[in-house]
């Protein structure tokens, strides 16, 4: 396996580990719940380009990742 393949595989494994431990659904439900939905919609751009993830989904994934405890050093 080449160095680039090893690096890509390792990066993919790290991203998968983050995705597995992130509670993005909880953040998404919080952001789109009755208490916050109007404020979140107010802050979203009126028009945005076609994306794989909507802005609220992206924000919820970011929050889950940022607020999650860091991976162990041996996972890096």
CORVENLIN-V299143 format. One line per field, one symbol per residue. ss: DSSP state (H for helix, E for strand, - for the rest). psi: psi as a letter, one per 40 degrees, with the letter a starting at -180 (. if undefined). burial: + if it has 24 or more other ideal C-beta (glycine too) atoms within 12 Angstrom, else -. Layout:
ss=???
psi=???
burial=???
This chain:
ss=--HHHHHHHHHHHHHHHHHHH--HHHHHHHH-----HHHHHHH-----------HHHHHHHHHHHHH-----HHH-
psi=hiddddddddddddddddddeigddddddddeiddeddddddeiidiiihidiiddddddddddddeiiiiidee.
burial=-----------------+---+-+--++--+--------+---------------+---++-+++-----------
